[in-house]
Amino acid sequence: MQKKQILEHFWRAASEKEGWYPPYADALKDVSAEVADWRVEGKASNTIWETVVHVIFYKERLLKRLKGEKDEKIETNDDTFVITDHSPEAWPLTVHKLFSVQKELLDELGKLSEEDLDKPLYKEPIGAQYMNLIVHDAYHTGQIIMILKLKGDWPDHRSFA
């Protein structure tokens, strides 16, 4: 397997095809706006919704970089967890945006050559930036599932293929 094939495989695994952990498609399936906006008690907790907004931010940042557009400036990482619209109608739009940017980045990856993956973009190779997002996805998917478990909205047992 070449680097590009590996990245494409794990990119899909993060969003739609279960591998070593459930993808976003499974973790976010049937999550209501109310559950997405529920917060575990404690200072350092984020909601599912805030986490999805955060993940979208970093995916959109790579997409903008690949297209030669400027990054959105932030003061701290905390700025990437901000929800601007908490209405029940906004949650499905947020989920749609996650999968939309995920697909756009997969499409962009498909256009890249093996050599392109080693080219630096903002000081880091493009392939490494994709890999960072894949690992980032795994980390945050685990958080989302843990929140669902704490809320009682994740099955006690589940099977996967």
Summary of the structure (lengths in Angstrom):
residues: 161
radius of gyration: 16.2
end to end distance: 22.2
largest distance: 46.9
contacts: 441
relative contact order: 0.20
helix: 60%
strand: 2%
